[in-house]
């Protein structure tokens, strides 16, 4: 069965195809990679694609309203690891759950080298608190990892 793909922001929050379903909210750019798309497409019932780099950031309200009106069984967010834009989708889901008081089952993943890596709620929440991250980084050495993994970091650390 072929999975339906729609735009998150263009989808009506009361659309019957969302009701009680497992919704995948996915970075639009990931759909261009056949290997990644194959993995993602088996995770849920419908994909709602989004691109925070090109779209207005209204995800919090949209996801909250989908949760309230369509009562999804589960929401999965999948984004590209390292993207400063895509990270907002993970935060938007947690914020929408907070605003609605929902405890909808959810999972968060990032794609690293075509592999899906599950990300905890704590990691997503922590990403909002730069002072705490700074304190943690002061206790461990992550520079070598960043040199290998981040083109931006490598260009600044020369």
N, CA, C and O atoms as a GROMACS GRO file, in nm:
protein
  632
    1UNK      N    1   0.084  -0.119   0.000
    1UNK     CA    2   0.000   0.000   0.000
    1UNK      C    3   0.088   0.124   0.000
    1UNK      O    4   0.182   0.135   0.079
    2UNK      N    5   0.058   0.216  -0.087
    2UNK     CA    6   0.133   0.340  -0.098
    2UNK      C    7   0.083   0.440   0.006
    2UNK      O    8  -0.037   0.460   0.021
    3UNK      N    9   0.177   0.501   0.077
    3UNK     CA   10   0.141   0.596   0.182
    3UNK      C   11   0.109   0.733   0.120
    3UNK      O   12   0.176   0.776   0.026
    4UNK      N   13   0.009   0.799   0.173
    4UNK     CA   14  -0.029   0.932   0.125
    4UNK      C   15   0.064   1.036   0.184
    4UNK      O   16   0.099   1.030   0.303
    5UNK      N   17   0.105   1.132   0.102
    5UNK     CA   18   0.192   1.241   0.145
    5UNK      C   19   0.119   1.372   0.119
    5UNK      O   20   0.071   1.397   0.009
    6UNK      N   21   0.113   1.455   0.223
    6UNK     CA   22   0.050   1.587   0.212
    6UNK      C   23   0.139   1.691   0.279
    6UNK      O   24   0.234   1.657   0.350
    7UNK      N   25   0.108   1.814   0.256
    7UNK     CA   26   0.173   1.924   0.324
    7UNK      C   27   0.108   1.942   0.462
    7UNK      O   28  -0.014   1.947   0.473
    8UNK      N   29   0.190   1.952   0.565
    8UNK     CA   30   0.137   1.973   0.700
    8UNK      C   31   0.052   2.098   0.707
    8UNK      O   32  -0.061   2.095   0.756
    9UNK      N   33   0.105   2.209   0.658
    9UNK     CA   34   0.033   2.336   0.672
    9UNK      C   35  -0.089   2.347   0.581
    9UNK      O   36  -0.177   2.428   0.607
   10UNK      N   37  -0.095   2.266   0.475
   10UNK     CA   38  -0.210   2.271   0.384
   10UNK      C   39  -0.318   2.170   0.417
   10UNK      O   40  -0.422   2.168   0.352
   11UNK      N   41  -0.295   2.086   0.516
   11UNK     CA   42  -0.391   1.981   0.550
   11UNK      C   43  -0.492   2.035   0.651
   11UNK      O   44  -0.455   2.096   0.751
   12UNK      N   45  -0.618   2.011   0.625
   12UNK     CA   46  -0.725   2.053   0.716
   12UNK      C   47  -0.715   1.972   0.844
   12UNK      O   48  -0.703   1.849   0.838
   13UNK      N   49  -0.719   2.037   0.958
   13UNK     CA   50  -0.698   1.972   1.087
   13UNK      C   51  -0.807   1.871   1.123
   13UNK      O   52  -0.785   1.785   1.209
   14UNK      N   53  -0.923   1.880   1.059
   14UNK     CA   54  -1.033   1.787   1.086
   14UNK      C   55  -1.050   1.684   0.975
   14UNK      O   56  -1.152   1.615   0.970
   15UNK      N   57  -0.951   1.672   0.887
   15UNK     CA   58  -0.961   1.577   0.777
   15UNK      C   59  -0.977   1.436   0.831
   15UNK      O   60  -0.900   1.392   0.917
   16UNK      N   61  -1.076   1.364   0.782
   16UNK     CA   62  -1.107   1.229   0.829
   16UNK      C   63  -0.988   1.134   0.815
   16UNK      O   64  -0.978   1.037   0.891
   17UNK      N   65  -0.900   1.160   0.719
   17UNK     CA   66  -0.785   1.070   0.699
   17UNK      C   67  -0.683   1.079   0.812
   17UNK      O   68  -0.592   0.996   0.821
   18UNK      N   69  -0.698   1.178   0.899
   18UNK     CA   70  -0.607   1.193   1.013
   18UNK      C   71  -0.662   1.128   1.140
   18UNK      O   72  -0.586   1.092   1.230
   19UNK      N   73  -0.793   1.113   1.147
   19UNK     CA   74  -0.859   1.070   1.271
   19UNK      C   75  -0.812   0.931   1.315
   19UNK      O   76  -0.828   0.833   1.242
   20UNK      N   77  -0.757   0.925   1.434
   20UNK     CA   78  -0.714   0.800   1.492
   20UNK      C   79  -0.595   0.734   1.424
   20UNK      O   80  -0.567   0.617   1.450
   21UNK      N   81  -0.525   0.804   1.340
   21UNK     CA   82  -0.415   0.747   1.261
   21UNK      C   83  -0.280   0.773   1.327
   21UNK      O   84  -0.267   0.852   1.420
   22UNK      N   85  -0.181   0.704   1.275
   22UNK     CA   86  -0.042   0.731   1.310
   22UNK      C   87   0.010   0.828   1.204
   22UNK      O   88   0.027   0.791   1.088
   23UNK      N   89   0.035   0.951   1.247
   23UNK     CA   90   0.076   1.058   1.157
   23UNK      C   91   0.228   1.074   1.165
   23UNK      O   92   0.285   1.083   1.273
   24UNK      N   93   0.290   1.078   1.049
   24UNK     CA   94   0.434   1.106   1.042
   24UNK      C   95   0.450   1.250   0.996
   24UNK      O   96   0.403   1.286   0.888
   25UNK      N   97   0.516   1.330   1.077
   25UNK     CA   98   0.551   1.466   1.036
   25UNK      C   99   0.699   1.460   0.998
   25UNK      O  100   0.784   1.428   1.080
   26UNK      N  101   0.726   1.491   0.873
   26UNK     CA  102   0.857   1.462   0.816
   26UNK      C  103   0.915   1.584   0.747
   26UNK      O  104   0.843   1.659   0.680
   27UNK      N  105   1.045   1.605   0.762
   27UNK     CA  106   1.113   1.709   0.684
   27UNK      C  107   1.098   1.677   0.536
   27UNK      O  108   1.127   1.565   0.492
   28UNK      N  109   1.053   1.774   0.462
   28UNK     CA  110   1.026   1.753   0.320
   28UNK      C  111   1.148   1.702   0.244
   28UNK      O  112   1.135   1.618   0.154
   29UNK      N  113   1.266   1.750   0.278
   29UNK     CA  114   1.387   1.711   0.206
   29UNK      C  115   1.419   1.562   0.221
   29UNK      O  116   1.487   1.506   0.135
   30UNK      N  117   1.373   1.498   0.326
   30UNK     CA  118   1.400   1.356   0.345
   30UNK      C  119   1.327   1.270   0.242
   30UNK      O  120   1.370   1.157   0.215
   31UNK      N  121   1.220   1.321   0.186
   31UNK     CA  122   1.141   1.244   0.090
   31UNK      C  123   1.213   1.229  -0.043
   31UNK      O  124   1.171   1.150  -0.128
   32UNK      N  125   1.322   1.303  -0.062
   32UNK     CA  126   1.400   1.294  -0.185
   32UNK      C  127   1.499   1.178  -0.184
   32UNK      O  128   1.558   1.147  -0.287
   33UNK      N  129   1.517   1.114  -0.071
   33UNK     CA  130   1.610   1.002  -0.058
   33UNK      C  131   1.528   0.873  -0.052
   33UNK      O  132   1.456   0.850   0.045
   34UNK      N  133   1.539   0.791  -0.154
   34UNK     CA  134   1.458   0.669  -0.163
   34UNK      C  135   1.478   0.575  -0.045
   34UNK      O  136   1.382   0.517   0.004
   35UNK      N  137   1.602   0.560   0.001
   35UNK     CA  138   1.630   0.469   0.113
   35UNK      C  139   1.564   0.519   0.241
   35UNK      O  140   1.505   0.441   0.316
   36UNK      N  141   1.574   0.649   0.266
   36UNK     CA  142   1.513   0.707   0.386
   36UNK      C  143   1.361   0.703   0.374
   36UNK      O  144   1.292   0.669   0.470
   37UNK      N  145   1.309   0.738   0.256
   37UNK     CA  146   1.164   0.736   0.236
   37UNK      C  147   1.108   0.597   0.261
   37UNK      O  148   1.003   0.583   0.323
   38UNK      N  149   1.177   0.495   0.214
   38UNK     CA  150   1.132   0.356   0.234
   38UNK      C  151   1.119   0.326   0.383
   38UNK      O  152   1.021   0.264   0.425
   39UNK      N  153   1.216   0.367   0.463
   39UNK     CA  154   1.211   0.342   0.608
   39UNK      C  155   1.098   0.419   0.674
   39UNK      O  156   1.025   0.364   0.757
   40UNK      N  157   1.082   0.545   0.637
   40UNK     CA  158   0.981   0.631   0.698
   40UNK      C  159   0.840   0.585   0.660
   40UNK      O  160   0.750   0.586   0.744
   41UNK      N  161   0.821   0.546   0.536
   41UNK     CA  162   0.686   0.516   0.487
   41UNK      C  163   0.621   0.397   0.556
   41UNK      O  164   0.499   0.382   0.552
   42UNK      N  165   0.700   0.312   0.620
   42UNK     CA  166   0.645   0.196   0.690
   42UNK      C  167   0.612   0.225   0.837
   42UNK      O  168   0.566   0.137   0.909
   43UNK      N  169   0.637   0.347   0.881
   43UNK     CA  170   0.620   0.380   1.023
   43UNK      C  171   0.480   0.424   1.060
   43UNK      O  172   0.442   0.419   1.177
   44UNK      N  173   0.401   0.470   0.962
   44UNK     CA  174   0.271   0.525   0.996
   44UNK      C  175   0.171   0.515   0.883
   44UNK      O  176   0.192   0.442   0.786
   45UNK      N  177   0.062   0.589   0.897
   45UNK     CA  178  -0.049   0.583   0.802
   45UNK      C  179  -0.048   0.694   0.698
   45UNK      O  180  -0.094   0.674   0.585
   46UNK      N  181   0.006   0.810   0.734
   46UNK     CA  182   0.007   0.925   0.644
   46UNK      C  183   0.128   1.011   0.679
   46UNK      O  184   0.166   1.023   0.795
   47UNK      N  185   0.189   1.070   0.576
   47UNK     CA  186   0.302   1.161   0.597
   47UNK      C  187   0.255   1.303   0.574
   47UNK      O  188   0.196   1.335   0.470
   48UNK      N  189   0.282   1.388   0.672
   48UNK     CA  190   0.260   1.532   0.656
   48UNK      C  191   0.399   1.596   0.648
   48UNK      O  192   0.471   1.603   0.747
   49UNK      N  193   0.434   1.642   0.530
   49UNK     CA  194   0.567   1.697   0.508
   49UNK      C  195   0.570   1.845   0.546
   49UNK      O  196   0.470   1.916   0.537
   50UNK      N  197   0.688   1.888   0.589
   50UNK     CA  198   0.705   2.027   0.630
   50UNK      C  199   0.848   2.070   0.601
   50UNK      O  200   0.940   1.989   0.604
   51UNK      N  201   0.865   2.199   0.574
   51UNK     CA  202   0.998   2.255   0.555
   51UNK      C  203   1.008   2.387   0.631
   51UNK      O  204   0.969   2.492   0.580
   52UNK      N  205   1.059   2.382   0.755
   52UNK     CA  206   1.070   2.503   0.835
   52UNK      C  207   1.160   2.611   0.773
   52UNK      O  208   1.151   2.728   0.810
   53UNK      N  209   1.246   2.572   0.680
   53UNK     CA  210   1.333   2.671   0.617
   53UNK      C  211   1.256   2.760   0.520
   53UNK      O  212   1.291   2.877   0.501
   54UNK      N  213   1.152   2.706   0.458
   54UNK     CA  214   1.079   2.785   0.358
   54UNK      C  215   0.937   2.824   0.399
   54UNK      O  216   0.875   2.909   0.335
   55UNK      N  217   0.886   2.763   0.505
   55UNK     CA  218   0.748   2.789   0.546
   55UNK      C  219   0.743   2.878   0.670
   55UNK      O  220   0.838   2.887   0.748
   56UNK      N  221   0.630   2.942   0.686
   56UNK     CA  222   0.604   3.020   0.807
   56UNK      C  223   0.600   2.927   0.927
   56UNK      O  224   0.544   2.818   0.918
   57UNK      N  225   0.657   2.968   1.038
   57UNK     CA  226   0.663   2.880   1.156
   57UNK      C  227   0.534   2.888   1.236
   57UNK      O  228   0.525   2.959   1.337
   58UNK      N  229   0.435   2.815   1.190
   58UNK     CA  230   0.307   2.807   1.260
   58UNK      C  231   0.278   2.663   1.301
   58UNK      O  232   0.162   2.625   1.320
   59UNK      N  233   0.382   2.584   1.315
   59UNK     CA  234   0.367   2.441   1.341
   59UNK      C  235   0.304   2.411   1.476
   59UNK      O  236   0.224   2.318   1.488
   60UNK      N  237   0.338   2.489   1.580
   60UNK     CA  238   0.286   2.462   1.714
   60UNK      C  239   0.133   2.458   1.711
   60UNK      O  240   0.072   2.361   1.756
   61UNK      N  241   0.073   2.564   1.658
   61UNK     CA  242  -0.073   2.572   1.654
   61UNK      C  243  -0.135   2.468   1.563
   61UNK      O  244  -0.239   2.412   1.597
   62UNK      N  245  -0.074   2.441   1.450
   62UNK     CA  246  -0.128   2.344   1.356
   62UNK      C  247  -0.128   2.204   1.417
   62UNK      O  248  -0.228   2.133   1.410
   63UNK      N  249  -0.016   2.166   1.478
   63UNK     CA  250  -0.008   2.033   1.538
   63UNK      C  251  -0.102   2.023   1.658
   63UNK      O  252  -0.167   1.920   1.677
   64UNK      N  253  -0.108   2.128   1.739
   64UNK     CA  254  -0.199   2.127   1.855
   64UNK      C  255  -0.344   2.110   1.809
   64UNK      O  256  -0.420   2.035   1.872
   65UNK      N  257  -0.382   2.176   1.703
   65UNK     CA  258  -0.520   2.167   1.655
   65UNK      C  259  -0.548   2.030   1.594
   65UNK      O  260  -0.658   1.977   1.609
   66UNK      N  261  -0.449   1.971   1.528
   66UNK     CA  262  -0.466   1.834   1.477
   66UNK      C  263  -0.486   1.738   1.594
   66UNK      O  264  -0.572   1.650   1.589
   67UNK      N  265  -0.406   1.755   1.699
   67UNK     CA  266  -0.419   1.669   1.817
   67UNK      C  267  -0.560   1.681   1.876
   67UNK      O  268  -0.623   1.581   1.908
   68UNK      N  269  -0.608   1.804   1.890
   68UNK     CA  270  -0.739   1.829   1.951
   68UNK      C  271  -0.854   1.780   1.863
   68UNK      O  272  -0.949   1.720   1.914
   69UNK      N  273  -0.846   1.805   1.733
   69UNK     CA  274  -0.960   1.776   1.644
   69UNK      C  275  -0.959   1.635   1.584
   69UNK      O  276  -1.064   1.575   1.564
   70UNK      N  277  -0.841   1.583   1.555
   70UNK     CA  278  -0.833   1.454   1.486
   70UNK      C  279  -0.790   1.338   1.574
   70UNK      O  280  -0.792   1.223   1.532
   71UNK      N  281  -0.750   1.370   1.694
   71UNK     CA  282  -0.715   1.267   1.792
   71UNK      C  283  -0.633   1.152   1.732
   71UNK      O  284  -0.676   1.037   1.733
   72UNK      N  285  -0.514   1.185   1.681
   72UNK     CA  286  -0.431   1.080   1.622
   72UNK      C  287  -0.392   0.976   1.727
   72UNK      O  288  -0.379   1.006   1.846
   73UNK      N  289  -0.372   0.854   1.681
   73UNK     CA  290  -0.329   0.746   1.768
   73UNK      C  291  -0.183   0.767   1.810
   73UNK      O  292  -0.143   0.734   1.922
   74UNK      N  293  -0.105   0.822   1.717
   74UNK     CA  294   0.038   0.839   1.741
   74UNK      C  295   0.090   0.944   1.644
   74UNK      O  296   0.038   0.958   1.533
   75UNK      N  297   0.192   1.019   1.687
   75UNK     CA  298   0.258   1.114   1.598
   75UNK      C  299   0.408   1.085   1.602
   75UNK      O  300   0.468   1.073   1.709
   76UNK      N  301   0.466   1.074   1.484
   76UNK     CA  302   0.609   1.050   1.470
   76UNK      C  303   0.669   1.169   1.395
   76UNK      O  304   0.619   1.206   1.289
   77UNK      N  305   0.775   1.228   1.449
   77UNK     CA  306   0.845   1.336   1.381
   77UNK      C  307   0.980   1.281   1.335
   77UNK      O  308   1.054   1.221   1.413
   78UNK      N  309   1.011   1.303   1.207
   78UNK     CA  310   1.139   1.260   1.150
   78UNK      C  311   1.201   1.378   1.078
   78UNK      O  312   1.140   1.436   0.987
   79UNK      N  313   1.323   1.414   1.117
   79UNK     CA  314   1.392   1.527   1.055
   79UNK      C  315   1.537   1.489   1.025
   79UNK      O  316   1.584   1.382   1.061
   80UNK      N  317   1.604   1.581   0.959
   80UNK     CA  318   1.746   1.564   0.928
   80UNK      C  319   1.827   1.606   1.050
   80UNK      O  320   1.804   1.713   1.107
   81UNK      N  321   1.922   1.523   1.088
   81UNK     CA  322   2.007   1.557   1.202
   81UNK      C  323   2.098   1.674   1.164
   81UNK      O  324   2.153   1.678   1.054
   82UNK      N  325   2.113   1.767   1.256
   82UNK     CA  326   2.203   1.880   1.233
   82UNK      C  327   2.139   2.001   1.169
   82UNK      O  328   2.203   2.106   1.159
   83UNK      N  329   2.016   1.989   1.124
   83UNK     CA  330   1.950   2.103   1.061
   83UNK      C  331   1.894   2.197   1.167
   83UNK      O  332   1.812   2.156   1.249
   84UNK      N  333   1.938   2.323   1.166
   84UNK     CA  334   1.882   2.418   1.264
   84UNK      C  335   1.736   2.449   1.236
   84UNK      O  336   1.663   2.491   1.327
   85UNK      N  337   1.692   2.429   1.114
   85UNK     CA  338   1.553   2.457   1.077
   85UNK      C  339   1.461   2.343   1.119
   85UNK      O  340   1.355   2.366   1.178
   86UNK      N  341   1.502   2.221   1.088
   86UNK     CA  342   1.416   2.104   1.113
   86UNK      C  343   1.391   2.079   1.261
   86UNK      O  344   1.288   2.024   1.299
   87UNK      N  345   1.486   2.118   1.344
   87UNK     CA  346   1.471   2.093   1.489
   87UNK      C  347   1.341   2.150   1.544
   87UNK      O  348   1.287   2.097   1.641
   88UNK      N  349   1.291   2.255   1.483
   88UNK     CA  350   1.168   2.318   1.532
   88UNK      C  351   1.048   2.223   1.526
   88UNK      O  352   0.955   2.237   1.605
   89UNK      N  353   1.049   2.126   1.436
   89UNK     CA  354   0.938   2.031   1.426
   89UNK      C  355   0.927   1.944   1.551
   89UNK      O  356   0.817   1.913   1.597
   90UNK      N  357   1.042   1.905   1.607
   90UNK     CA  358   1.041   1.826   1.730
   90UNK      C  359   0.987   1.910   1.846
   90UNK      O  360   0.903   1.865   1.924
   91UNK      N  361   1.037   2.033   1.855
   91UNK     CA  362   0.989   2.122   1.961
   91UNK      C  363   0.841   2.155   1.945
   91UNK      O  364   0.769   2.168   2.044
   92UNK      N  365   0.796   2.168   1.822
   92UNK     CA  366   0.656   2.200   1.796
   92UNK      C  367   0.563   2.090   1.846
   92UNK      O  368   0.458   2.118   1.902
   93UNK      N  369   0.602   1.964   1.826
   93UNK     CA  370   0.519   1.854   1.875
   93UNK      C  371   0.509   1.858   2.026
   93UNK      O  372   0.400   1.847   2.082
   94UNK      N  373   0.622   1.873   2.094
   94UNK     CA  374   0.619   1.875   2.241
   94UNK      C  375   0.540   1.995   2.292
   94UNK      O  376   0.465   1.983   2.390
   95UNK      N  377   0.555   2.110   2.229
   95UNK     CA  378   0.481   2.229   2.270
   95UNK      C  379   0.331   2.210   2.246
   95UNK      O  380   0.249   2.251   2.328
   96UNK      N  381   0.295   2.149   2.134
   96UNK     CA  382   0.153   2.123   2.104
   96UNK      C  383   0.093   2.028   2.207
   96UNK      O  384  -0.021   2.046   2.250
   97UNK      N  385   0.169   1.928   2.247
   97UNK     CA  386   0.121   1.834   2.349
   97UNK      C  387   0.103   1.906   2.482
   97UNK      O  388   0.006   1.883   2.554
   98UNK      N  389   0.196   1.994   2.514
   98UNK     CA  390   0.186   2.072   2.638
   98UNK      C  391   0.062   2.162   2.635
   98UNK      O  392  -0.014   2.167   2.731
   99UNK      N  393   0.044   2.232   2.525
   99UNK     CA  394  -0.068   2.327   2.514
   99UNK      C  395  -0.204   2.258   2.518
   99UNK      O  396  -0.300   2.313   2.571
  100UNK      N  397  -0.213   2.139   2.464
  100UNK     CA  398  -0.340   2.068   2.461
  100UNK      C  399  -0.359   1.975   2.581
  100UNK      O  400  -0.469   1.922   2.602
  101UNK      N  401  -0.254   1.956   2.658
  101UNK     CA  402  -0.262   1.862   2.770
  101UNK      C  403  -0.268   1.718   2.722
  101UNK      O  404  -0.310   1.629   2.796
  102UNK      N  405  -0.227   1.696   2.598
  102UNK     CA  406  -0.235   1.563   2.538
  102UNK      C  407  -0.117   1.476   2.581
  102UNK      O  408  -0.006   1.524   2.604
  103UNK      N  409  -0.145   1.350   2.590
  103UNK     CA  410  -0.040   1.252   2.616
  103UNK      C  411  -0.036   1.153   2.498
  103UNK      O  412  -0.012   1.034   2.516
  104UNK      N  413  -0.060   1.205   2.377
  104UNK     CA  414  -0.060   1.122   2.258
  104UNK      C  415   0.073   1.048   2.247
  104UNK      O  416   0.179   1.105   2.274
  105UNK      N  417   0.066   0.922   2.208
  105UNK     CA  418   0.188   0.847   2.188
  105UNK      C  419   0.270   0.917   2.080
  105UNK      O  420   0.215   0.960   1.978
  106UNK      N  421   0.399   0.928   2.101
  106UNK     CA  422   0.482   0.998   2.004
  106UNK      C  423   0.623   0.942   2.002
  106UNK      O  424   0.671   0.884   2.100
  107UNK      N  425   0.688   0.961   1.890
  107UNK     CA  426   0.828   0.923   1.873
  107UNK      C  427   0.895   1.032   1.791
  107UNK      O  428   0.833   1.096   1.707
  108UNK      N  429   1.023   1.050   1.818
  108UNK     CA  430   1.102   1.149   1.745
  108UNK      C  431   1.228   1.082   1.693
  108UNK      O  432   1.294   1.007   1.765
  109UNK      N  433   1.261   1.111   1.567
  109UNK     CA  434   1.379   1.055   1.503
  109UNK      C  435   1.452   1.162   1.426
  109UNK      O  436   1.392   1.260   1.379
  110UNK      N  437   1.582   1.144   1.412
  110UNK     CA  438   1.661   1.221   1.317
  110UNK      C  439   1.727   1.121   1.223
  110UNK      O  440   1.749   1.005   1.259
  111UNK      N  441   1.757   1.167   1.103
  111UNK     CA  442   1.823   1.083   1.005
  111UNK      C  443   1.970   1.122   1.001
  111UNK      O  444   2.005   1.238   0.978
  112UNK      N  445   2.054   1.023   1.023
  112UNK     CA  446   2.199   1.040   1.020
  112UNK      C  447   2.254   0.933   0.928
  112UNK      O  448   2.244   0.814   0.957
  113UNK      N  449   2.313   0.973   0.816
  113UNK     CA  450   2.369   0.879   0.719
  113UNK      C  451   2.266   0.773   0.678
  113UNK      O  452   2.298   0.654   0.673
  114UNK      N  453   2.146   0.815   0.648
  114UNK     CA  454   2.035   0.729   0.606
  114UNK      C  455   1.984   0.635   0.715
  114UNK      O  456   1.902   0.547   0.687
  115UNK      N  457   2.030   0.652   0.836
  115UNK     CA  458   1.982   0.572   0.948
  115UNK      C  459   1.891   0.657   1.037
  115UNK      O  460   1.917   0.775   1.059
  116UNK      N  461   1.784   0.595   1.087
  116UNK     CA  462   1.695   0.663   1.180
  116UNK      C  463   1.748   0.645   1.322
  116UNK      O  464   1.773   0.533   1.366
  117UNK      N  465   1.766   0.756   1.391
  117UNK     CA  466   1.814   0.755   1.530
  117UNK      C  467   1.702   0.811   1.616
  117UNK      O  468   1.659   0.925   1.598
  118UNK      N  469   1.656   0.732   1.711
  118UNK     CA  470   1.547   0.778   1.798
  118UNK      C  471   1.601   0.880   1.897
  118UNK      O  472   1.708   0.863   1.955
  119UNK      N  473   1.524   0.987   1.915
  119UNK     CA  474   1.562   1.097   2.003
  119UNK      C  475   1.462   1.105   2.117
  119UNK      O  476   1.341   1.102   2.094
  120UNK      N  477   1.512   1.116   2.238
  120UNK     CA  478   1.425   1.119   2.355
  120UNK      C  479   1.361   1.258   2.374
  120UNK      O  480   1.411   1.358   2.323
  121UNK      N  481   1.254   1.258   2.446
  121UNK     CA  482   1.185   1.383   2.483
  121UNK      C  483   1.281   1.474   2.560
  121UNK      O  484   1.279   1.596   2.544
  122UNK      N  485   1.364   1.414   2.643
  122UNK     CA  486   1.459   1.492   2.723
  122UNK      C  487   1.561   1.564   2.634
  122UNK      O  488   1.596   1.679   2.659
  123UNK      N  489   1.608   1.495   2.531
  123UNK     CA  490   1.705   1.557   2.439
  123UNK      C  491   1.642   1.677   2.368
  123UNK      O  492   1.704   1.782   2.355
  124UNK      N  493   1.518   1.660   2.323
  124UNK     CA  494   1.450   1.769   2.254
  124UNK      C  495   1.429   1.887   2.348
  124UNK      O  496   1.454   2.002   2.311
  125UNK      N  497   1.385   1.860   2.468
  125UNK     CA  498   1.364   1.967   2.566
  125UNK      C  499   1.495   2.034   2.600
  125UNK      O  500   1.502   2.157   2.606
  126UNK      N  501   1.599   1.956   2.622
  126UNK     CA  502   1.730   2.011   2.656
  126UNK      C  503   1.783   2.102   2.546
  126UNK      O  504   1.853   2.199   2.575
  127UNK      N  505   1.751   2.072   2.420
  127UNK     CA  506   1.802   2.154   2.309
  127UNK      C  507   1.756   2.299   2.317
  127UNK      O  508   1.811   2.385   2.249
  128UNK      N  509   1.656   2.326   2.397
  128UNK     CA  510   1.606   2.463   2.414
  128UNK      C  511   1.685   2.542   2.517
  128UNK      O  512   1.674   2.664   2.524
  129UNK      N  513   1.765   2.473   2.598
  129UNK     CA  514   1.835   2.537   2.710
  129UNK      C  515   1.985   2.540   2.686
  129UNK      O  516   2.059   2.452   2.732
  130UNK      N  517   2.029   2.641   2.612
  130UNK     CA  518   2.170   2.650   2.573
  130UNK      C  519   2.264   2.664   2.691
  130UNK      O  520   2.377   2.614   2.686
  131UNK      N  521   2.222   2.729   2.798
  131UNK     CA  522   2.309   2.744   2.915
  131UNK      C  523   2.334   2.609   2.982
  131UNK      O  524   2.444   2.585   3.032
  132UNK      N  525   2.235   2.524   2.983
  132UNK     CA  526   2.252   2.391   3.041
  132UNK      C  527   2.344   2.307   2.952
  132UNK      O  528   2.431   2.236   3.002
  133UNK      N  529   2.324   2.316   2.822
  133UNK     CA  530   2.411   2.243   2.729
  133UNK      C  531   2.555   2.290   2.745
  133UNK      O  532   2.648   2.209   2.744
  134UNK      N  533   2.573   2.420   2.760
  134UNK     CA  534   2.708   2.474   2.778
  134UNK      C  535   2.772   2.416   2.904
  134UNK      O  536   2.890   2.381   2.903
  135UNK      N  537   2.696   2.407   3.010
  135UNK     CA  538   2.748   2.350   3.135
  135UNK      C  539   2.787   2.203   3.116
  135UNK      O  540   2.892   2.160   3.164
  136UNK      N  541   2.703   2.128   3.047
  136UNK     CA  542   2.732   1.986   3.021
  136UNK      C  543   2.857   1.972   2.934
  136UNK      O  544   2.943   1.888   2.961
  137UNK      N  545   2.867   2.053   2.832
  137UNK     CA  546   2.982   2.046   2.741
  137UNK      C  547   3.112   2.084   2.811
  137UNK      O  548   3.219   2.039   2.770
  138UNK      N  549   3.102   2.165   2.915
  138UNK     CA  550   3.221   2.200   2.992
  138UNK      C  551   3.278   2.080   3.067
  138UNK      O  552   3.394   2.081   3.108
  139UNK      N  553   3.197   1.977   3.084
  139UNK     CA  554   3.239   1.858   3.159
  139UNK      C  555   3.287   1.744   3.070
  139UNK      O  556   3.347   1.649   3.118
  140UNK      N  557   3.262   1.754   2.940
  140UNK     CA  558   3.305   1.648   2.848
  140UNK      C  559   3.369   1.711   2.725
  140UNK      O  560   3.355   1.831   2.701
  141UNK      N  561   3.439   1.631   2.647
  141UNK     CA  562   3.504   1.681   2.527
  141UNK      C  563   3.427   1.634   2.404
  141UNK      O  564   3.431   1.515   2.370
  142UNK      N  565   3.360   1.724   2.339
  142UNK     CA  566   3.284   1.690   2.220
  142UNK      C  567   3.345   1.749   2.093
  142UNK      O  568   3.292   1.731   1.984
  143UNK      N  569   3.456   1.818   2.108
  143UNK     CA  570   3.514   1.887   1.992
  143UNK      C  571   3.550   1.792   1.878
  143UNK      O  572   3.528   1.826   1.761
  144UNK      N  573   3.604   1.676   1.908
  144UNK     CA  574   3.641   1.581   1.803
  144UNK      C  575   3.518   1.533   1.727
  144UNK      O  576   3.520   1.523   1.605
  145UNK      N  577   3.411   1.503   1.800
  145UNK     CA  578   3.286   1.462   1.734
  145UNK      C  579   3.236   1.573   1.643
  145UNK      O  580   3.197   1.546   1.529
  146UNK      N  581   3.236   1.696   1.692
  146UNK     CA  582   3.187   1.808   1.612
  146UNK      C  583   3.275   1.832   1.489
  146UNK      O  584   3.224   1.865   1.382
  147UNK      N  585   3.405   1.815   1.503
  147UNK     CA  586   3.494   1.829   1.388
  147UNK      C  587   3.460   1.727   1.278
  147UNK      O  588   3.464   1.759   1.159
  148UNK      N  589   3.426   1.605   1.319
  148UNK     CA  590   3.392   1.499   1.223
  148UNK      C  591   3.252   1.516   1.165
  148UNK      O  592   3.230   1.483   1.048
  149UNK      N  593   3.159   1.566   1.243
  149UNK     CA  594   3.018   1.564   1.206
  149UNK      C  595   2.963   1.694   1.152
  149UNK      O  596   2.863   1.693   1.080
  150UNK      N  597   3.026   1.805   1.183
  150UNK     CA  598   2.968   1.935   1.149
  150UNK      C  599   3.063   2.016   1.060
  150UNK      O  600   3.171   2.057   1.103
  151UNK      N  601   3.022   2.036   0.937
  151UNK     CA  602   3.101   2.119   0.845
  151UNK      C  603   3.115   2.260   0.901
  151UNK      O  604   3.222   2.320   0.892
  152UNK      N  605   3.006   2.312   0.958
  152UNK     CA  606   3.011   2.448   1.014
  152UNK      C  607   3.114   2.457   1.126
  152UNK      O  608   3.196   2.549   1.129
  153UNK      N  609   3.110   2.362   1.218
  153UNK     CA  610   3.204   2.364   1.330
  153UNK      C  611   3.347   2.351   1.279
  153UNK      O  612   3.436   2.422   1.326
  154UNK      N  613   3.369   2.261   1.185
  154UNK     CA  614   3.504   2.240   1.131
  154UNK      C  615   3.558   2.367   1.068
  154UNK      O  616   3.677   2.396   1.082
  155UNK      N  617   3.475   2.443   0.999
  155UNK     CA  618   3.522   2.564   0.933
  155UNK      C  619   3.559   2.674   1.034
  155UNK      O  620   3.644   2.758   1.005
  156UNK      N  621   3.496   2.673   1.151
  156UNK     CA  622   3.526   2.774   1.253
  156UNK      C  623   3.641   2.733   1.344
  156UNK      O  624   3.703   2.819   1.406
  157UNK      N  625   3.670   2.605   1.352
  157UNK     CA  626   3.768   2.558   1.449
  157UNK      C  627   3.908   2.542   1.390
  157UNK      O  628   3.995   2.482   1.453
  158UNK      N  629   3.930   2.592   1.270
  158UNK     CA  630   4.063   2.580   1.208
  158UNK      C  631   4.157   2.686   1.259
  158UNK      O  632   4.273   2.690   1.217
   0.00000   0.00000   0.00000
